[in-house]
Amino acid sequence: SDCSSPSSCNMVFNPSSGNTYGSSAYGIVFDVTIGLTHLYFYGLSLVLRQDAANAKVYIKSGSYTEDNDLLIWTKVFDGSIPKVGNKQDIEFDTRFLAEPLSTVAFYVSFTS
């Protein structure tokens, strides 16, 4: 189907590099390894290199390589991040609990 961004197709698009770019959509996907204790994720700091009208942040337990279906990911942020170059601290709409010694995947999708 024709999509304006990967997240509008309910999928993570990341064949190998960790980044996806288009004329009006781009993003990044990455894994985080959790240490010996539970960890709550409640926000993220971003530095934008170009204007972005909207951002969506998704999180899931397990690696992003295990499943690219965004319908099983938790959307924790959907909003505007207008400034370029400055660090932007975004607060998630909901906290995400990561289990000790687990992997958590993040997908941040931007549209301009």
N, CA, C and O of each residue as an XYZ file, in Angstrom:
448
protein
N       0.831     -1.189      0.000
C       0.000      0.000      0.000
C       0.868      1.241      0.000
O       2.067      1.160      0.264
N       0.285      2.371     -0.289
C       1.005      3.629     -0.338
C       0.936      4.286      1.039
O      -0.153      4.548      1.550
N       2.090      4.552      1.637
C       2.139      5.082      3.006
C       2.860      6.409      3.045
O       3.838      6.613      2.326
N       2.383      7.309      3.878
C       3.082      8.577      4.046
C       4.282      8.414      4.971
O       5.238      9.185      4.881
N       4.247      7.433      5.850
C       5.379      7.116      6.715
C       5.240      5.661      7.141
O       4.143      5.106      7.080
N       6.342      5.025      7.575
C       6.234      3.631      7.989
C       5.198      3.394      9.084
O       4.511      2.372      9.074
N       5.077      4.336     10.038
C       4.128      4.120     11.120
C       2.681      4.190     10.646
O       1.795      3.655     11.312
N       2.417      4.844      9.500
C       1.039      4.865      8.999
C       0.655      3.517      8.383
O      -0.521      3.261      8.127
N       1.642      2.667      8.148
C       1.383      1.315      7.631
C       1.431      0.275      8.749
O       1.362     -0.925      8.480
N       1.550      0.721      9.992
C       1.646     -0.167     11.144
C       2.826     -1.119     11.036
O       2.702     -2.306     11.339
N       3.973     -0.598     10.603
C       5.165     -1.424     10.525
C       6.401     -0.595     10.832
O       6.432      0.618     10.626
N       7.422     -1.291     11.334
C       8.737     -0.695     11.509
C       9.520     -1.039     10.261
O       9.665     -2.212      9.917
N      10.022     -0.030      9.587
C      10.817     -0.273      8.392
C      12.264      0.006      8.730
O      12.647      1.158      8.931
N      13.070     -1.037      8.793
C      14.475     -0.898      9.126
C      15.232     -2.104      8.613
O      15.529     -3.014      9.388
N      15.550     -2.140      7.338
C      16.178     -3.320      6.788
C      17.527     -3.663      7.396
O      17.805     -4.842      7.618
N      18.384     -2.674      7.677
C      19.681     -3.021      8.242
C      20.364     -1.890      8.987
O      21.153     -2.149      9.896
N      20.090     -0.664      8.636
C      20.905      0.432      9.151
C      20.430      1.020     10.465
O      21.196      1.729     11.118
N      19.211      0.760     10.879
C      18.675      1.399     12.069
C      17.956      2.689     11.769
O      17.302      3.253     12.646
N      18.066      3.172     10.536
C      17.418      4.424     10.149
C      16.525      4.203      8.938
O      16.783      3.329      8.110
N      15.487      4.995      8.847
C      14.658      5.008      7.644
C      14.418      6.456      7.267
O      14.112      7.282      8.128
N      14.553      6.768      5.995
C      14.398      8.144      5.535
C      13.514      8.189      4.309
O      13.497      7.241      3.525
N      12.795      9.253      4.132
C      12.021      9.507      2.935
C      11.920     11.009      2.771
O      12.496     11.763      3.555
N      11.198     11.443      1.766
C      11.093     12.883      1.545
C      10.350     13.575      2.683
O      10.638     14.731      2.992
N       9.403     12.887      3.309
C       8.661     13.521      4.401
C       8.550     12.634      5.634
O       7.865     12.997      6.590
N       9.210     11.477      5.631
C       9.147     10.581      6.778
C      10.527     10.013      7.048
O      11.255      9.647      6.125
N      10.871      9.946      8.303
C      12.144      9.354      8.687
C      12.053      8.895     10.128
O      11.145      9.299     10.854
N      12.980      8.060     10.544
C      12.947      7.580     11.904
C      14.155      6.743     12.240
O      15.068      6.572     11.433
N      14.136      6.226     13.453
C      15.217      5.378     13.914
C      14.635      4.315     14.836
O      13.673      4.552     15.567
N      15.242      3.146     14.780
C      14.839      2.047     15.645
C      16.100      1.510     16.318
O      17.150      1.399     15.685
N      15.987      1.179     17.609
C      17.154      0.688     18.335
C      16.704     -0.157     19.531
O      15.568     -0.060     19.994
N      17.631     -0.987     20.014
C      17.407     -1.818     21.190
C      18.176     -1.251     22.375
O      19.222     -0.622     22.214
N      17.636     -1.485     23.573
C      18.290     -1.120     24.822
C      18.331     -2.379     25.682
O      17.320     -3.067     25.826
N      19.495     -2.683     26.252
C      19.635     -3.825     27.147
C      19.497     -3.329     28.580
O      20.164     -2.378     28.988
N      18.625     -3.984     29.336
C      18.310     -3.583     30.709
C      19.246     -4.313     31.683
O      19.599     -5.471     31.462
N      19.635     -3.639     32.740
C      20.530     -4.205     33.750
C      19.806     -5.109     34.736
O      18.849     -5.792     34.372
N      20.260     -5.113     35.979
C      19.801     -6.071     36.984
C      18.503     -5.695     37.689
O      17.971     -6.503     38.450
N      17.978     -4.491     37.458
C      16.747     -4.086     38.132
C      15.698     -3.632     37.120
O      16.015     -3.312     35.974
N      14.438     -3.611     37.570
C      13.369     -3.075     36.732
C      13.696     -1.627     36.370
O      14.344     -0.918     37.140
N      13.250     -1.205     35.212
C      13.511      0.158     34.770
C      12.251      0.709     34.103
O      11.705      0.097     33.186
N      11.797      1.873     34.573
C      10.674      2.555     33.945
C      11.203      3.561     32.934
O      12.099      4.347     33.239
N      10.644      3.532     31.727
C      10.915      4.559     30.733
C       9.730      5.513     30.744
O       8.586      5.087     30.587
N       9.998      6.799     30.930
C       8.933      7.787     30.991
C       9.166      8.967     30.061
O       8.336      9.874     29.985
N      10.296      8.961     29.349
C      10.576     10.053     28.431
C      11.820      9.773     27.626
O      12.472      8.742     27.787
N      12.136     10.715     26.752
C      13.267     10.559     25.845
C      13.782     11.952     25.494
O      12.996     12.887     25.337
N      15.080     12.088     25.374
C      15.685     13.335     24.914
C      16.116     13.165     23.465
O      16.772     12.185     23.115
N      15.746     14.117     22.632
C      16.050     14.058     21.202
C      16.721     15.349     20.766
O      16.428     16.421     21.295
N      17.621     15.240     19.799
C      18.186     16.400     19.123
C      17.856     16.232     17.648
O      18.348     15.308     16.999
N      17.026     17.121     17.120
C      16.593     17.021     15.733
C      17.589     17.702     14.800
O      18.145     18.752     15.120
N      17.799     17.092     13.655
C      18.713     17.654     12.657
C      17.945     18.321     11.511
O      18.550     18.936     10.633
N      16.625     18.199     11.522
C      15.787     18.919     10.567
C      14.419     19.100     11.197
O      14.077     18.421     12.165
N      13.631     20.026     10.640
C      12.307     20.287     11.192
C      11.450     19.033     11.143
O      11.491     18.276     10.174
N      10.690     18.828     12.177
C       9.744     17.716     12.221
C       8.431     18.239     12.788
O       8.411     18.863     13.849
N       7.362     17.989     12.096
C       6.062     18.443     12.574
C       5.526     17.516     13.660
O       4.976     17.973     14.662
N       5.689     16.221     13.454
C       5.133     15.242     14.390
C       6.111     14.107     14.635
O       6.909     13.747     13.770
N       6.029     13.554     15.834
C       6.835     12.389     16.185
C       5.948     11.369     16.871
O       5.014     11.718     17.593
N       6.253     10.110     16.635
C       5.604      9.006     17.335
C       6.708      8.135     17.908
O       7.685      7.825     17.226
N       6.545      7.742     19.172
C       7.516      6.871     19.822
C       6.790      5.600     20.238
O       5.750      5.642     20.895
N       7.360      4.480     19.841
C       6.823      3.157     20.172
C       7.876      2.390     20.962
O       9.074      2.554     20.730
N       7.428      1.551     21.896
C       8.315      0.699     22.694
C       7.712     -0.696     22.750
O       6.492     -0.859     22.738
N       8.583     -1.701     22.811
C       8.112     -3.067     23.042
C       9.186     -3.865     23.751
O      10.371     -3.542     23.663
N       8.776     -4.895     24.447
C       9.716     -5.835     25.041
C      10.279     -6.716     23.941
O       9.550     -7.141     23.046
N      11.572     -6.989     24.007
C      12.231     -7.783     22.985
C      12.875     -6.886     21.946
O      12.660     -5.674     21.931
N      13.664     -7.494     21.082
C      14.388     -6.755     20.058
C      13.478     -6.325     18.910
O      12.476     -6.978     18.619
N      13.838     -5.225     18.268
C      13.078     -4.784     17.086
C      13.212     -5.775     15.945
O      12.371     -5.795     15.046
N      14.248     -6.594     15.963
C      14.438     -7.564     14.883
C      13.462     -8.736     14.980
O      13.316     -9.503     14.028
N      12.796     -8.876     16.122
C      11.881    -10.000     16.337
C      10.523     -9.793     15.698
O       9.877    -10.765     15.305
N      10.072     -8.548     15.583
C       8.752     -8.293     15.014
C       8.638     -6.829     14.617
O       8.914     -5.942     15.424
N       8.231     -6.572     13.375
C       8.111     -5.183     12.915
C       6.667     -4.716     12.835
O       6.390     -3.665     12.257
N       5.740     -5.481     13.407
C       4.318     -5.123     13.395
C       4.027     -4.146     14.525
O       3.997     -4.542     15.690
N       3.811     -2.869     14.196
C       3.593     -1.857     15.226
C       2.313     -2.069     16.027
O       2.139     -1.449     17.076
N       1.426     -2.919     15.562
C       0.200     -3.185     16.316
C       0.493     -3.889     17.639
O      -0.339     -3.862     18.545
N       1.665     -4.521     17.764
C       2.013     -5.165     19.033
C       2.966     -4.303     19.863
O       3.312     -4.675     20.985
N       3.392     -3.165     19.330
C       4.223     -2.223     20.072
C       3.315     -1.294     20.885
O       2.132     -1.160     20.569
N       3.845     -0.663     21.911
C       3.105      0.314     22.713
C       3.491      1.713     22.255
O       4.658      2.097     22.329
N       2.498      2.483     21.778
C       2.766      3.877     21.418
C       2.761      4.686     22.708
O       1.755      4.739     23.416
N       3.903      5.319     23.010
C       4.026      6.066     24.256
C       4.056      7.575     24.041
O       3.978      8.343     24.999
N       4.169      8.002     22.775
C       4.156      9.428     22.482
C       3.668      9.639     21.055
O       4.038      8.900     20.143
N       2.833     10.655     20.877
C       2.368     11.069     19.546
C       2.126     12.569     19.635
O       1.098     13.012     20.149
N       3.082     13.350     19.129
C       2.928     14.786     19.265
C       3.925     15.564     18.449
O       4.656     15.008     17.631
N       3.944     16.854     18.682
C       4.768     17.786     17.919
C       6.103     18.018     18.615
O       6.170     18.136     19.838
N       7.168     18.083     17.811
C       8.504     18.448     18.288
C       9.067     19.426     17.263
O       9.699     19.000     16.296
N       8.854     20.717     17.451
C       9.147     21.673     16.388
C      10.579     22.180     16.270
O      10.967     22.626     15.191
N      11.370     22.133     17.315
C      12.665     22.830     17.291
C      13.780     21.958     16.714
O      13.849     20.757     16.978
N      14.640     22.579     15.929
C      15.802     21.909     15.354
C      17.043     22.283     16.156
O      17.195     23.432     16.571
N      17.919     21.322     16.373
C      19.216     21.603     16.963
C      19.274     21.583     18.481
O      20.294     21.192     19.048
N      18.227     21.985     19.138
C      18.218     21.973     20.600
C      17.738     20.631     21.120
O      16.945     19.947     20.473
N      18.226     20.264     22.296
C      17.762     19.027     22.925
C      16.297     19.179     23.308
O      15.915     20.145     23.968
N      15.491     18.229     22.894
C      14.066     18.227     23.207
C      13.782     17.088     24.181
O      14.047     15.928     23.867
N      13.256     17.402     25.339
C      12.856     16.380     26.298
C      11.362     16.147     26.122
O      10.549     17.045     26.337
N      11.015     14.930     25.728
C       9.595     14.609     25.574
C       9.187     13.649     26.686
O       9.927     12.735     27.049
N       8.011     13.878     27.205
C       7.470     13.020     28.253
C       6.456     12.080     27.615
O       5.563     12.513     26.886
N       6.603     10.792     27.899
C       5.696      9.797     27.340
C       4.305      9.936     27.942
O       4.147     10.396     29.073
N       3.307      9.536     27.178
C       1.919      9.540     27.649
C       1.696      8.482     28.714
O       0.805      8.614     29.553
N       2.506      7.431     28.679
C       2.408      6.354     29.645
C       3.804      5.822     29.923
O       4.657      5.816     29.035
N       4.043      5.375     31.154
C       5.348      4.792     31.479
C       5.412      3.364     30.934
O       4.391      2.694     30.781
N       6.614      2.924     30.652
C       6.823      1.565     30.154
C       7.790      0.864     31.103
O       8.892      1.359     31.342
N       7.387     -0.285     31.646
C       8.200     -1.037     32.594
C       9.012     -2.091     31.860
O       8.460     -2.930     31.147
N      10.328     -2.042     32.039
C      11.223     -3.038     31.459
C      11.678     -4.000     32.553
O      12.027     -3.583     33.658
N      11.668     -5.265     32.236
C      12.083     -6.299     33.175
C      13.612     -6.374     33.259
O      14.304     -6.046     32.295
N      14.139     -6.806     34.411
C      15.589     -6.955     34.538
C      16.145     -7.926     33.488
O      15.500     -8.914     33.138
N      17.334     -7.631     33.001
C      18.069     -8.476     32.055
C      17.300     -8.752     30.765
O      17.455     -9.809     30.153
N      16.475     -7.795     30.364
C      15.693     -7.963     29.137
C      16.184     -6.985     28.074
O      17.091     -6.188     28.314
N      15.582     -7.061     26.919
C      15.836     -6.121     25.825
C      14.547     -5.367     25.542
O      13.463     -5.950     25.529
N      14.676     -4.076     25.317
C      13.537     -3.231     24.981
C      13.857     -2.529     23.663
O      14.953     -1.997     23.483
N      12.890     -2.533     22.742
C      13.066     -1.888     21.447
C      12.341     -0.547     21.432
O      11.247     -0.414     21.982
N      12.958      0.437     20.799
C      12.367      1.754     20.577
C      12.262      2.002     19.093
O      13.163      1.642     18.335
N      11.171      2.613     18.670
C      11.028      3.080     17.300
C      10.513      4.507     17.368
O       9.439      4.755     17.918
N      11.269      5.450     16.813
C      10.884      6.851     16.793
C      10.676      7.222     15.329
O      11.613      7.177     14.532
N       9.444      7.589     14.979
C       9.078      7.924     13.613
C       8.716      9.401     13.531
O       7.935      9.903     14.339
N       9.290     10.094     12.549
C       9.042     11.518     12.359
C       8.391     11.763     11.016
O       8.695     11.080     10.038
N       7.491     12.741     10.961
C       6.958     13.215      9.693
C       7.047     14.736      9.688
O       6.871     15.381     10.722
N       7.317     15.292      8.534
C       7.440     16.750      8.462
C       6.360     17.311      7.555
O       6.287     18.524      7.358
